[in-house]
Amino acid sequence: MADKVSLPLLLPNPPPSKSHFPVFHHQPLSPSSPPPPPLTFPPTPHLSSASSPLAPLLQDLLPHQHPSSSTQPHLPKPTFRTRTRIGRSHDPNRGKPWSHHRLSTQGQRILDSLLNPEFDSSSLDEILLQLFETSSDGLNFTSDSVSFDILGIIKGLVFYKKNELALCVFYFVRNREDFASILSNSVVAVIISVLGKEGRASFAASLLHDLRNDGVHIDIYAYTSLITAYASNGRYREAVMVFKKLEEEGCRPTLITYNVILNVYGKMGMPWSKIAGLVDSMKSSGVAPDLYTYNTLISSCRRGSLYEEAAEVFEEMKAAGFSPDKVTYNALLDVYGKSRRPREAMEVLKEMEASGFAPSIVTYNSLISAYARDGLLDEAMELKSQMVKKGIKPDVFTYTTLLSGFEKTGKDDYAMKVFEEMRVAGCQPNICTFNALIKMHGNRGNFVEMMKVFEEIKICECVPDIVTWNTLLAVFGQNGMDSEVSGVFKEMKRAGFVPERDTFNTLISAYSRCGFFDQAMAIYRRMLDAGVTPDLSTYNAVLAALARGGLWEQSEKVLAEMKDGRCKPNELTYCSLLHAYANGKEVERMSALAEEIYSGIIEPQAVLLKTLVLVYSKSDLLTETERAFLELREQGFSPDITTLNAMVSIYGRRRMVSKTNEILNFIKDSGFTPSLTTYNSLMYMYSRTEHFEKSEDILREIIAKGMKPDIISFNTVIFAYCRNGRMKEASRIFAEMKDFGLAPDVITYNTFIASYASDSMFIEAIDVVKYMIKNGCKPNQNTYNSLIDWFCKLNRRDEASSFISNLRNLDPSVTKDEERRLLERLNKKWSTLRNGTQSFTPLWLCRRPEAVSDWELGAHLGGLA
């Protein structure tokens, strides 16, 4: 499968355009012309609207809309987080009446007329014609004087938020024969900016294209306005294409142009090498960075967790003579927060305060995020207490960050306490809060609660955003619910959301978690075809997909490409590599990478040490697992529920009951919420001991807590009873499993088959094989191996030969190769047993106090045999 990953992963540039100026769309021009329809996302066979209908869960979960309806239902406005733009310039007229000293007396009079509350739009032409008449002082108009007046009038109207009227003034001039001599580049730039703010970037591009064809010189300011228009509407690819076009035409970008495009690069998640290259180009062209530039560069380090690069920019900025402002410090804090560097973030806070800048709510939220991301929730809560003492009231982002932090560590009760405190404080949840709750309930398999949260979104006058959809995709993917993943994706597009980078990254992860590696890689190729530049999250999603298949060689190639300047690896990159080694059974490579982490060559961050515990536990390496867990504690990191589950699992598999109880007590005392994995590991441990009945007790506890047991839960209890000859109880659990809507898998049936065969009940065992085939469950090699092995152990070789000869009558899908394999196994087993080199029967199968003459399971299913 490794050859299906396209390398190199990163597109060097946006795809080449097909037309001379592709961002401009030809369309009739009028002030009332609607913007062009949004781009549609091309479907794929697996994800198209023609795919299978939504699962019943999704039909209740997602908003209902008739498929033939083209109108969207009215939804209340979503609650968005508003950020102050970095280095935002200050308008000298802010808070004051409009003043434009270059307006003539007549121009000011016309502006006053247009601003008059009693102004009638039908008189617009008559009022504006006064600009082209002889003024009261006897002076004739000139194109320059009219240009200044037009610019002042349009700026004045925009200042008073009369954008449509400003556009009407522009089109009045545009429709005159002498418009080319009157319309200044400044007017064009203002109008392009207005259209961008109105969300009509495509219309602005068309206008600029037509003006250019009509002989109007388009200068760098107009181009910069168009770039800004695209950027403010999230259309970053078009913004980059305009920038490249103006460079091709010989326009020299200004400082503002560079600052805007640098911000776009940061939003696109461009590799740092490209961002740094643009800065070098900027400097070589004689344009010196300003404070805005440096703040933008630091902010661009957020997405890739480039804390080292951010620190270098910070030092360069100070060396260039610029003093950091509050925006600088908050941006740097945010980078350290997203890079899981809480200690460095605290140092920035100290420097910020020493420089005379009081920390704000934004500052504390970044710090709380830094600690919460690393699982240091006690420290995060202490920071919240500090901010309250300083008179700073926690906001929705403070509470949501803490809620998410507790959710990630598995402390659901604490997460809900934060949510309740938020409600009591009168702080209204926003869509980010609901997304965190959806993720919490979904990851625990509590889909009923998840649906309640989804419904509450509408009650609180929020609407699902792109993160909501991405969260649903991730939750269903994590639970292996591929049909729901496809259904959510279809509903997301129907709701008008265009997939972006995070959606693609989530889909790659979701399909790989569902075991559909080919679909995951198809999504990755679609992402490239759509012109979306992969970022660190994309690389990590692809690496995680490779890791699940144990494709460590391909993973190493991807890592080498990242190190080759494409994208700086982070701790999650190395986590995926560890999983790839573990799944590929490359223990030596895994241990070599672990030593690099322990020695500090790769910084031993919490997530890496937690992953070491997980992969060593999965590989059943007890000493190595315990060392990784000890290292995690000694480094001062708090384990999360996943790490603790790994410890429960490895101790449980070895039936180390006292050690398991130590971990369970820690889980309880530390406020963690046991997950289904915790309970399944406990059931596994007890199923192999003399206290096997406790497995069912734990199953009852799961159900009583409102959790939904999975196939592993039931299979473990069935095994516990079969292992001890309690077939009646085993078949009762089997029936209950089906009542829960879970289809028995091959492991379920193989457990019964081996149990009956071990008690010489081969007729009943073969009846189970018939039943599983009838119900669409295909036998595997272990199914027939157990029958052959027990025929031999019970000295019934002839029956074994007869069974193999007639196997095709039982299972038509059996191949000749499988028949030959079974015959070889029969001969080898028989020879080994006759020579006395293998024990006859495992002790645990020497039982049957309750052996029954017919398959009890059949009675529960209406008479199977």
ZILIN-V231762 format. One record per run of one state. SS is the DSSP state (H for helix, E for strand, - for the rest). FROM is the first residue (numbers start at 1). TO is the last residue. If there is no record, write none. Layout:
SS&FROM&TO  SS&FROM&TO
This chain:
-&1&1  H&2&4  -&5&55  H&56&61  -&62&104  H&105&115  -&116&120  H&121&132  -&133&142  H&143&159  -&160&162  H&163&174  -&175&178  H&179&182  -&183&184  H&185&197  -&198&200  H&201&213  -&214&219  H&220&232  -&233&235  H&236&248  -&249&254  H&255&268  -&269&271  H&272&284  -&285&290  H&291&300  -&301&306  H&307&319  -&320&325  H&326&338  -&339&341  H&342&354  -&355&360  H&361&373  -&374&376  H&377&389  -&390&395  H&396&409  -&410&411  H&412&424  -&425&430  H&431&443  -&444&446  H&447&459  -&460&465  H&466&478  -&479&481  H&482&494  -&495&500  H&501&513  -&514&516  H&517&529  -&530&535  H&536&548  -&549&551  H&552&566  -&567&570  H&571&583  -&584&586  H&587&599  -&600&605  H&606&618  -&619&621  H&622&634  -&635&640  H&641&653  -&654&656  H&657&669  -&670&675  H&676&687  -&688&693  H&694&704  -&705&710  H&711&723  -&724&726  H&727&739  -&740&745  H&746&758  -&759&761  H&762&774  -&775&780  H&781&793  -&794&796  H&797&805  -&806&806  H&807&810  -&811&815  H&816&834  -&835&842  H&843&845  -&846&855  H&856&860  -&861&865
